[in-house]
């Protein structure tokens, strides 16, 4: 996620499956999906 411009923090709760992305401006969902996929996970919803 550090490669996505404007992202300042990422938190993952593996137990609940919640991913929280903090950014200084709107972030492209496709960029988040690509980063999550690269990490070996899949976004739901």
N, C-alpha and C positions, 0 to 999 in steps of 0.2 A: 504494500500500500504506500510505502514511502515514495514510490515512483510516480504517484498520482499527484499532479499539481494541486496545491491548496490544502491537502490533507495534513492535519496537524496531530491527530491521534486516532488510534484504532484499538478497540477493545472487543474481545471475543469471549463469550460465555459458552463454553463447549457443552455444559450440562443442559442449557436451555436452547442452544443454537442461535443465540442472539449476537449479531454483529453490529457494533455501533461505530460509525465513522464521524469524526469531528473535522470540519474543514472551515477555512476562512471565506469560502465562496461555494456556490453550488458545484457538485461533483457529478460528472457523467456516469450514469448507472452502468453503462457498458464497460467503462474503465474499472469500476469496482468489481463487476462480474468477472472480468478478465483476470484481475489480481487474485480474486478468491479461487478461480479455476486453476491458476498457476500454482497456488498454494495446496492444491489437491482437494478442494472442497467445492460444493455447489450451493448457490443461492436458491432459496425457496421463496416464492411469493413475490 
